[in-house]
Amino acid sequence: MDAKDLLLDGFGRIPPAVHAVLDGCDDEALTARLDPGANTVAWLVWHLARGQDAQVAEVAGHEQVWTADGWSQRFGLPFGDDEIGYGFDAEQVGLVRASAELLRGYADAVCERTERYLRTLTDADLDRVVDDSYDPPVTLGVRLVSVLDDDLEHAGQAAFVTGVLGRR
């Protein structure tokens, strides 16, 4: 197994995790909060997909799925197309409202685009520096692992929220 296969396996775990969260989630569960400042399931799933979309598009040199495939218009959220949710306060988190079907569709589209990109990579590609503002500079491999880690953490958070909500 090479590094590309490991990345494909890791990123391939995101859709089933997102589907497990969204299956049976109604609009009320998607926007419920465990406390007034907590993230919602809708925000967590939207944010994990937006983060992956933005970061993979940047390193791959292609337009984000969010704008290229019309997801921004379908969601109709009240902020700019460049927003991914990073640093959002509780009020902004509450503005992310979307159906489970819409969230699933966008997350799947992002994961499909990511998989297509990953299939083009060689081990040597993963050593390419994609951000030299850090010390040490960030390579493509490190960036992709960071995105993968962030997505799985947020999927786990969303699963925790739905689990708590299901016991209420």
Salt bridges, closest charged atoms under 4 A:
ASP9 OD2 - ARG13 NH2 2.78
ASP23 OD1 - ARG104 NH2 2.80
ASP53 OD2 - ARG50 NH1 3.48
ASP108 OD1 - HIS19 NE2 2.78
GLU115 OE2 - ARG119 NH2 2.93
ASP131 OD2 - ARG143 NH2 3.25
ASP150 OD1 - HIS154 NE2 3.41
